[in-house]
Each structure stands twice: as C-alpha cells, then as structure tokens.
Amino acid sequence: MSQFHHEITNRITETRDDLARAQEVGDEYLVGVRLGELESLARVAAEHGVAVDGVEESLAAHGLATPVMGVPLVVDRHEAELAQRRRAATACSE
C-alpha cells in the first residue's frame, strides 16, 4: 500500500467516524460539514484510482453518489436533505 493510499484511507476513516458522532448527537450542521469532507476525500481517492471500503455506503446512506474517476460529482443538496429526512422519519416510526 502506498503512502498516499494509507493516508487517504486514514482520513476517510476519521471523517466517517466524525460523521457518525455528529449524527449521534444530532448536529445537522456538522453532519453536512463531514459529508462535504467525505465527498472531497472520495473524489481525491477516485482521481488517484484508490478504492476505499465503506465510502460508497456512507455517502449512499445520505443519498449521495460516490465519485467516479473522470466524472464530476454533482450533488443536489436539497434532494439529499429530503432523503435524509425520509430515512429519519421512517426510523422514528419503527
């Protein structure tokens, strides 16, 4: 594993952990910040051909696409927010 692969994997893991903590405490602003950071790290990893386990699932859980090498990531924040609210409402009703 290259130094870059090691570092980007560590940064993504830390960001996913921070995202989970923000969700646990209900800090929506911090959730948005961490999602933006995760998207950026995923894009950098994809641009360098590095696949990191768990990124796709973490982004998909918030209605976001995983960046693909050579394809710009366009995120409709409104749609992602609506999807997150639907998931939260479903979880509360269970």
C-alpha positions as CSV (number, residue, x, y, z in Angstrom):
1,M,0.0,0.0,0.0
2,S,1.4,3.4,-1.0
3,Q,1.8,6.2,1.5
4,F,-1.0,8.1,-0.4
5,H,-3.4,5.1,-0.1
6,H,-2.6,4.8,3.6
7,E,-3.1,8.5,4.3
8,I,-6.4,8.9,2.3
9,T,-7.7,5.7,3.9
10,N,-7.0,7.0,7.4
11,R,-8.5,10.4,6.6
12,I,-11.7,8.8,5.2
13,T,-11.9,6.5,8.3
14,E,-11.5,9.5,10.6
15,T,-14.1,11.5,8.7
16,R,-16.6,8.6,8.7
17,D,-16.1,8.3,12.5
18,D,-16.7,12.1,12.9
19,L,-19.8,11.8,10.7
20,A,-21.2,9.1,12.9
21,R,-20.5,11.1,16.1
22,A,-22.3,14.1,14.6
23,Q,-25.3,12.0,13.7
24,E,-25.4,10.5,17.2
25,V,-25.6,14.0,18.8
26,G,-28.0,15.3,16.1
27,D,-25.7,18.1,14.9
28,E,-27.0,18.6,11.4
29,Y,-24.5,21.4,10.6
30,L,-21.6,19.2,11.5
31,V,-23.2,16.3,9.6
32,G,-23.2,18.5,6.5
33,V,-19.6,19.5,7.0
34,R,-18.4,15.9,7.4
35,L,-20.4,14.8,4.4
36,G,-18.7,17.5,2.3
37,E,-15.3,16.4,3.6
38,L,-16.1,12.8,2.9
39,E,-17.2,13.7,-0.7
40,S,-14.0,15.6,-1.2
41,L,-11.8,12.8,0.1
42,A,-13.7,10.3,-2.0
43,R,-13.2,12.4,-5.1
44,V,-9.5,12.7,-4.5
45,A,-9.2,8.9,-3.9
46,A,-11.2,8.3,-7.1
47,E,-9.0,10.7,-9.1
48,H,-6.0,8.7,-8.0
49,G,-7.5,5.3,-8.6
50,V,-7.8,4.4,-4.9
51,A,-10.8,2.4,-3.7
52,V,-11.6,2.8,0.0
53,D,-14.0,0.4,1.6
54,G,-17.2,1.8,3.1
55,V,-17.2,5.2,1.3
56,E,-19.9,4.3,-1.1
57,E,-22.2,3.0,1.7
58,S,-21.5,6.1,3.9
59,L,-22.4,8.5,1.1
60,A,-25.4,6.4,-0.1
61,A,-26.8,6.5,3.4
62,H,-27.3,10.2,2.8
63,G,-28.5,10.0,-0.7
64,L,-25.1,11.0,-2.2
65,A,-23.3,9.3,-5.1
66,T,-19.8,8.0,-4.9
67,P,-17.4,10.0,-7.2
68,V,-16.2,8.0,-10.2
69,M,-12.8,8.7,-11.8
70,G,-13.2,11.3,-14.6
71,V,-16.8,12.1,-13.8
72,P,-17.5,15.3,-11.8
73,L,-19.7,14.8,-8.7
74,V,-22.8,16.9,-8.8
75,V,-24.9,16.8,-5.7
76,D,-28.3,18.1,-5.2
77,R,-28.2,19.1,-1.6
78,H,-31.9,19.6,-1.4
79,E,-32.6,16.0,-2.6
80,A,-30.0,14.6,-0.2
81,E,-31.6,16.5,2.7
82,L,-35.1,15.2,1.8
83,A,-33.8,11.7,1.6
84,Q,-32.2,12.0,5.0
85,R,-35.4,13.4,6.5
86,R,-37.4,10.5,5.0
87,R,-35.0,8.0,6.5
88,A,-35.2,9.7,9.9
89,A,-39.0,9.7,9.8
90,T,-39.0,6.0,8.8
91,A,-36.7,5.2,11.7
92,C,-38.8,7.1,14.2
93,S,-42.0,5.3,13.1
94,E,-40.5,1.8,13.5
